[in-house]
């Protein structure tokens, strides 16, 4: 599987994992530069199962949001957890 195909599969799987639409997942991938992250760690991620990859991407996004609240799964939308 090429890197481009792998990135598309990761995007599709992440949208399902987070219970958000493909377009919302794509927005997150672009906002947090997830494609560059996948490209940089392709060799490691390509040998991992998708449950690991999804959780890794979720943690990566949360770490980049420091102080902005964590993302959580909610059908068809992305929200900030405003409670601290």
PyMOL commands that set and color helices and strands:
alter all, ss='L'
color gray80, all
select helices_A, chain A and resi 3-17+22-31+34-40+42-45+50-64
alter helices_A, ss='H'
color red, helices_A
select strands_A, chain A and resi 71-74+77-80
alter strands_A, ss='S'
color yellow, strands_A
deselect
rebuild
show_as cartoon
